[in-house]
């Protein structure tokens, strides 16, 4: 079930929260709305759900308008064929797991036999069959979150809206629940629109990320595309760690060097990239794409200021002539603060911006 948004605006009589937003969330995908607090992502989700009244614009679900100021359409939430999971689990503490999941089905007047079958099937789907008759207050945080998801899934919505549903869980449980959500989406073929401010959550869950800033989407695309080819400094800095510095593109025939802004050190070298020409540029190198070596005269000289061993990798802060660089190298490293090393990268692993973007 696709969701189409056209020229959507929302304000509360003062600051604009959603600013002329136009986009589309594709059917049977997980679309993740990512951005800092106050950027408009939750308000967008609530407008789709019918919990907020947009100032103007249009929202269509599977091609049918559910809101349009021009056509004077504003369907209530229960008429939009969707389910929603909130940041707070909203579990009724005096009810059992079964009763919590059954609640929306009872409201729809489902026959008892069908209701029981549907709830039991859904509890099996989220791994809570053994908890069926347990009171909600007897559950862990992760189990309560599964109940909230099961309550949404039991109604068989073709569209699921999730507003930071994992934010109250610890890091390990969040990782487990992310996998379960992806598995659930594949099993049900539901369209999911998921709100988060957590970049790791967005990267691991999304088919498509929609990165928000000040009520607008500044970039959308597959996680790898946004991570490796951000459109500007804001996107590069928000999604992952980024080393950004001024450089010079030096062209010689079909060969291309990227040097420091003073031209002294070669940072990357290789065949010319399509469409590139000699110019100044802002350069992005992700920490894991720096290569460290001891070759005198090659690359960027640096001195290790600090390091952290993180199990599968070691992260360094390296002082260089172009400023401190964050460098991630695999596994345990024997280097220590004060040691010297040189940095370079592959041309294909460096991303180039126009200066000032």
GIZICOR-V557156 format. One line per field, one symbol per residue. burial: b if it has 16 or more other ideal C-beta (glycine too) atoms within 10 Angstrom, else e. Layout:
burial: ???
This chain:
burial: bbbbbbebbbeeeeeebbbebebebeeebbbbbbbeeebbbbbbbbbbbbebebbebbbbbeeebbbbbeeeeebeeeebbbbbbeeebebeeebbbbbbbbebbeeeebeeeebeebbbebbebbebeebeeeebeebeebbbbbbbbbbbbbbebbbbbbbbbbeebeeebbeebbebbbebbeebebbbbbbbbbbebbbbbbbbbbbbbebbbbbbbebeebbbebeeeebbebbbebbbbebbbeeeeeebbbbbbeeebbbbbeebeeeeeeeebbbbbbbbbbbbeeeeeebbbbebeebeeeeeebbbbbebebeebbbbbeeebeeeeeeebbbbbebeebbbbeeee
